[in-house]
Amino acid sequence: MAFESLNPVQRFVYSLFVLFLVTILVLIVFSLYSLEIFAMVIIIEFLFVVQLTKPAHFHALWRKNISFFVLLSFILLILIIFLSTPALFK
């Protein structure tokens, strides 16, 4: 099945699925088995993909506010990594 033959919704779902699998593999490689880090990375990835794949001609109200949630999720991820870093280096 060629990637171009898929409709945009299928491409979006398959892209997210592959991105989530790559995230799981990267977290396994770095031995980061924390559920908090996994959840935050998945949320941030989803929000970034949604923000980057928006159509140029479509301006929904919730899409304008999603930047705030992307920033908030990123700050929470940095906070979780900062708080868990001492435990990683012991």
C-alpha positions as CSV (number, residue, x, y, z in Angstrom):
1,M,0.0,0.0,0.0
2,A,1.5,3.3,-1.1
3,F,1.5,6.2,1.4
4,E,0.2,8.5,-1.3
5,S,-2.9,6.4,-2.0
6,L,-4.2,6.9,1.5
7,N,-6.6,9.6,2.4
8,P,-5.5,12.4,4.8
9,V,-7.1,10.9,7.8
10,Q,-5.4,7.5,7.3
11,R,-2.1,9.2,6.7
12,F,-2.5,11.2,9.9
13,V,-3.4,8.0,12.0
14,Y,-0.6,5.9,10.5
15,S,1.9,8.7,11.0
16,L,0.9,9.1,14.6
17,F,1.1,5.3,15.1
18,V,4.6,5.2,13.6
19,L,5.7,8.2,15.7
20,F,4.4,6.5,18.9
21,L,6.3,3.3,18.0
22,V,9.5,5.2,17.4
23,T,9.0,7.0,20.7
24,I,8.6,3.7,22.5
25,L,11.8,2.4,20.9
26,V,13.8,5.5,21.8
27,L,12.6,5.4,25.4
28,I,13.6,1.7,25.6
29,V,17.0,2.5,24.1
30,F,17.6,5.2,26.8
31,S,16.1,3.0,29.5
32,L,13.5,5.5,30.4
33,Y,10.7,3.3,31.7
34,S,8.8,6.1,33.4
35,L,5.1,6.3,32.6
36,E,5.0,10.0,33.2
37,I,7.7,10.7,30.6
38,F,6.1,8.4,28.1
39,A,2.7,10.1,28.6
40,M,4.0,13.6,28.3
41,V,6.1,12.8,25.2
42,I,3.1,11.2,23.5
43,I,0.9,14.2,24.3
44,I,3.4,16.6,23.0
45,E,4.0,14.6,19.9
46,F,0.2,14.5,19.2
47,L,-0.2,18.2,19.8
48,F,2.7,19.0,17.5
49,V,1.5,16.8,14.7
50,V,-2.0,18.3,15.0
51,Q,-0.6,21.8,14.9
52,L,1.7,21.1,12.0
53,T,-0.9,19.3,9.9
54,K,-3.6,21.9,10.0
55,P,-5.0,23.0,6.7
56,A,-4.1,26.5,5.8
57,H,-7.7,27.5,4.9
58,F,-9.3,26.1,8.0
59,H,-9.2,28.2,11.2
60,A,-11.1,26.5,14.0
61,L,-11.2,28.3,17.4
62,W,-9.8,25.3,19.2
63,R,-6.8,25.2,16.9
64,K,-5.9,28.8,17.9
65,N,-5.8,27.7,21.6
66,I,-3.8,24.5,21.0
67,S,-0.5,26.4,21.0
68,F,-1.1,27.1,24.7
69,F,-1.5,23.4,25.4
70,V,1.6,22.6,23.4
71,L,3.6,25.1,25.5
72,L,2.1,23.8,28.7
73,S,2.8,20.2,27.9
74,F,6.4,21.0,26.9
75,I,6.9,22.9,30.2
76,L,5.4,19.9,32.1
77,L,7.7,17.5,30.3
78,I,10.8,19.6,31.1
79,L,9.7,19.7,34.8
80,I,9.2,16.0,34.9
81,I,12.6,15.4,33.3
82,F,14.2,17.9,35.7
83,L,12.7,16.3,38.7
84,S,13.6,12.7,37.6
85,T,17.1,13.5,36.5
86,P,18.8,13.0,39.9
87,A,17.3,9.5,40.1
88,L,18.6,8.7,36.6
89,F,22.2,9.5,37.5
90,K,22.5,7.7,40.8
